[in-house]
Amino acid sequence: MTSNFNSNKTVVVAKSDRADYTTIGEAIKNSQPETRILVKPGIYRESIVIDKSLEILGDGKASDIVIEGTSLNCILMQTDYAIVRGLTLRECTVGVCIPKGELILEDCDLTAYDCGIVICDSKANPIIRRCCIHDGQGNGIQIQDNGQGVIEDCDIYGNTYLGVQITTGSNPMLRNCRIYDGKGTGIRITDNGLGTLEDCDIYGNNYGGVDIDTGSNPIIRHCRIYDGKSFGILIQDNGLGTLEDCDIYGNTDTGVYINEASNPTIRCCRIYDGKSFGIFIIDNGLGTLENCDIYG
């Protein structure tokens, strides 16, 4: 869906009395659908619910336009379509919660106590571009309960648990993202999770690059998984998955570890310069390897 908002239908939020509103929530409440809300620099201590089709745009540097949440979420998506761009979100349990709709979230900076972004239903299909999701005390992004969406050109780093978790049948696309320096695993796909990872860099994470388990079946292509402090890719507990044209290198533990009846397909990959095995298969693990280079 493309934006059909009319820029003539614009209101301004600022901390001064010269604006139309002094809070974003007040602007949302009083605006008609398809209104553009321009948010001037300042710290807005509020949690907002988007319950109509709106554009909420930071008017200035994102670092100067800050929402500090006062309840569970900084932003809760409760409409079919909206655009949010150029904001900093912090001091909340969840930065953005998306249980429904197509939220276009661009050029935002998110740090949350629990999770930066939660996509949590089959009705949720957001597009997240050029965002930084970092230094949270939980996961960077959580996609669950058949959630979908496109996550593109984002930096996800320094989170305490997982950079990205894809679970319970969810099927997002991650493209051109960088997932790094997390205190847990970079990406975990679990409980029949799906998803496509394309042209992503996953590196420097404490517990490895990618974990595929419990019947999950993602597609990972043209990715670079490197310099992890544990495994490159762990496929366990009946995990599946297709890896194509990936570089897996420089990891402290095994490059690709397959166990517990897991059965991935690994095609045209390069696995090299690790400090342990290139590929290790154990405990009834299976797998198909085609045209791979394993060395160093």
C-alpha positions in Angstrom: 0.0 0.0 0.0 1.4 3.5 -0.9 0.7 6.6 1.1 -2.2 8.7 -0.2 -1.9 11.4 2.6 -2.6 14.9 1.6 0.2 17.2 2.8 -2.3 20.1 3.0 -3.9 18.2 5.9 -1.0 18.9 8.4 -0.8 19.6 12.1 2.3 20.5 14.2 3.3 19.2 17.6 5.9 21.1 19.6 6.6 21.9 23.2 5.8 25.5 22.6 2.3 27.1 22.7 2.8 28.2 19.1 2.1 24.7 17.8 -1.3 23.1 17.1 -0.7 20.6 19.9 1.9 20.0 22.7 1.5 16.2 22.8 1.5 13.6 20.0 -1.4 11.8 21.7 -3.5 15.0 21.6 -2.8 15.4 17.9 -3.8 11.9 17.1 -7.0 12.2 19.1 -8.1 15.3 17.3 -6.9 14.6 13.7 -8.9 13.1 10.9 -7.6 10.0 9.1 -4.8 10.7 6.5 -3.5 13.7 8.5 0.2 14.4 8.5 1.5 15.1 12.0 4.8 16.9 12.1 6.7 16.5 15.5 9.2 19.2 16.3 12.3 18.5 18.5 11.8 17.9 22.1 11.2 15.1 24.7 7.6 13.8 24.7 6.9 11.8 27.8 3.9 9.8 26.6 2.9 6.5 25.1 0.9 6.7 21.9 -1.8 4.5 20.2 -2.2 4.9 16.5 -5.8 4.1 15.9 -6.4 5.8 12.5 -4.5 6.1 9.3 -1.9 8.9 10.0 1.6 10.0 9.1 3.7 10.9 12.1 7.0 12.5 11.0 9.9 13.9 13.0 10.7 17.4 11.8 14.4 17.6 12.5 17.1 15.1 13.6 15.7 11.8 15.0 18.1 12.1 17.9 16.4 15.4 18.9 12.8 14.1 18.7 12.3 11.7 21.6 9.3 9.7 22.8 9.8 8.4 26.4 7.1 5.8 27.0 4.8 6.2 30.1 3.2 2.7 29.7 4.1 -0.6 28.2 4.7 0.5 24.6 6.1 3.8 23.2 3.9 3.1 20.1 1.0 0.7 19.7 -0.3 0.1 16.2 -4.1 -0.2 16.1 -5.1 0.7 12.6 -4.7 -0.8 9.1 -2.1 1.6 7.8 0.2 4.3 9.2 3.6 5.9 8.7 6.1 6.8 11.4 9.4 8.3 10.5 12.4 10.0 12.2 11.8 9.5 15.9 13.8 8.2 18.9 11.9 5.8 21.2 13.2 4.9 24.7 12.3 4.4 28.3 9.6 1.8 27.5 9.1 -2.0 27.9 8.4 -2.3 24.1 9.4 0.3 21.6 6.8 -0.5 18.9 4.1 -3.2 19.3 2.4 -4.2 16.0 -0.5 -6.7 16.4 -2.1 -5.6 13.2 -1.8 -3.5 10.1 0.9 -2.2 7.8 3.0 0.2 9.7 5.8 1.9 7.7 8.5 2.5 10.3 11.5 4.4 8.9 14.6 6.1 10.2 13.9 5.6 13.9 16.1 4.8 16.8 14.8 2.3 19.4 16.1 1.2 22.8 13.6 -0.6 25.1 13.7 -2.4 28.5 12.4 -5.6 26.9 12.0 -5.6 23.2 12.6 -2.9 20.6 9.9 -4.1 18.1 7.2 -6.8 18.5 5.3 -8.1 15.5 2.7 -10.4 16.9 -0.2 -11.6 14.7 -0.9 -12.8 11.2 -2.7 -9.5 10.6 0.6 -7.6 11.2 2.6 -6.9 8.1 4.9 -3.9 8.7 7.8 -2.5 6.7 10.7 -1.4 8.8 13.5 0.5 7.1 16.7 2.1 8.1 16.1 1.8 11.9 18.5 1.2 14.7 17.3 -1.2 17.3 20.0 -1.4 20.0 21.1 -1.9 23.6 17.8 -3.2 24.8 17.5 -5.5 27.8 15.7 -8.2 25.9 15.4 -9.0 22.2 15.9 -6.5 19.5 13.0 -7.6 17.3 10.4 -10.4 18.1 8.2 -11.8 15.3 5.6 -14.3 16.7 2.2 -15.8 16.2 2.4 -15.9 12.3 3.6 -12.4 12.0 5.0 -11.1 8.7 6.7 -8.0 7.5 9.8 -6.7 5.8 12.8 -5.5 7.8 15.3 -3.8 5.5 18.6 -2.0 6.0 18.4 -2.0 9.8 21.1 -2.1 12.4 20.3 -4.4 15.3 23.0 -4.5 17.9 24.0 -4.7 21.5 20.8 -6.3 22.8 21.0 -8.5 25.9 19.2 -11.6 24.5 18.5 -12.2 20.8 19.0 -9.7 18.0 16.0 -11.1 16.2 13.6 -14.0 17.2 11.2 -15.5 14.6 8.8 -18.0 16.2 5.4 -19.7 16.0 5.0 -19.8 12.2 6.1 -16.3 11.5 7.4 -15.5 8.1 9.2 -12.2 7.7 11.8 -11.0 5.2 15.0 -9.6 6.5 17.1 -7.9 3.8 20.4 -5.9 4.0 20.4 -5.9 7.8 23.3 -5.9 10.2 22.8 -8.0 13.4 25.8 -7.7 15.6 27.5 -7.5 19.0 24.6 -9.0 20.9 25.0 -10.7 24.2 23.0 -13.7 23.0 22.5 -15.2 19.5 22.1 -13.0 16.5 19.0 -14.6 15.0 16.9 -17.5 16.5 14.2 -19.2 14.4 12.2 -21.5 16.6 8.8 -23.3 17.0 8.1 -23.8 13.2 9.3 -20.3 12.3 10.0 -19.5 8.7 11.4 -16.3 7.2 13.9 -15.3 4.5 17.2 -13.7 5.4 18.9 -12.1 2.4 22.2 -10.2 2.1 22.5 -9.8 5.9 25.7 -9.5 8.0 25.5 -11.4 11.3 28.6 -11.0 13.4 30.3 -10.6 16.7 27.4 -12.1 18.8 28.2 -13.9 22.0 26.2 -17.1 21.5 26.6 -17.6 17.8 25.1 -16.3 14.5 21.9 -18.2 13.7 20.0 -20.8 15.7 17.4 -22.9 13.8 15.4 -25.3 15.9 12.1 -27.1 16.5 10.9 -27.7 13.0 11.8 -24.3 11.7 12.5 -23.9 8.0 14.0 -20.5 6.9 15.7 -19.6 3.7 19.1 -17.9 4.3 20.8 -16.6 1.2 23.8 -14.3 0.3 24.5 -13.8 4.0 27.7 -13.4 5.9 27.9 -15.0 9.3 31.2 -14.4 11.0 33.3 -13.6 14.1 30.8 -15.1 16.5 32.0 -16.0 19.9 30.4 -19.5 19.5 28.9 -21.3 16.5 28.2 -19.8 13.1 24.9 -21.7 12.5 23.3 -24.2 14.9 20.5 -26.4 13.5 18.9 -28.6 16.2 15.8 -30.4 17.3 14.4 -31.2 13.9 15.4 -28.0 12.4 15.4 -27.6 8.6 16.3 -24.6 6.5 18.0 -23.8 3.2 21.4 -22.0 3.1 22.5 -20.7 -0.2 25.6 -18.7 -1.2 26.6 -17.8 2.3 30.0 -17.0 3.8 30.4 -18.5 7.3 33.8 -17.8 8.7 36.0 -16.8 11.7 33.6 -18.2 14.3 35.0 -19.5 17.6 33.1 -22.8 17.6 31.8 -24.9 14.7 30.8 -23.2 11.5 27.7 -25.3 11.0 26.5 -27.6 13.8 23.7 -30.1 12.9 22.1 -32.4 15.5 18.9 -34.0 16.8 17.4 -35.2 13.5 17.8 -31.9 11.8 18.0 -31.9 8.1 19.1 -28.7 6.3 20.1 -28.1 2.7 23.4 -26.2 2.4 24.2 -25.1 -1.1 27.1 -23.1 -2.7 28.4 -21.9 0.7 31.9 -21.1 1.9 32.7 -22.2 5.4 36.2 -21.3 6.5 38.8 -20.0 9.0 36.9 -21.1 12.1 38.6 -22.2 15.3 36.8 -25.5 15.4 35.1 -27.8 12.9 33.7 -26.5 9.6 30.7 -28.7 9.8 29.8 -31.1 12.7 26.9 -33.6 12.4 25.8 -35.6 15.5 22.8 -37.3 17.2 21.0 -38.5 14.1 21.6 -35.2 12.3 21.1 -35.3 8.5 21.6 -32.7 5.8 22.4 -32.1 2.1 25.6 -30.3 1.1 26.0 -29.2 -2.5 29.0 -27.3 -4.1 30.4 -26.0 -0.8 33.9 -25.0 0.0 35.1 -25.9 3.5 38.7 -24.9 4.4 41.1 -23.2 6.8 
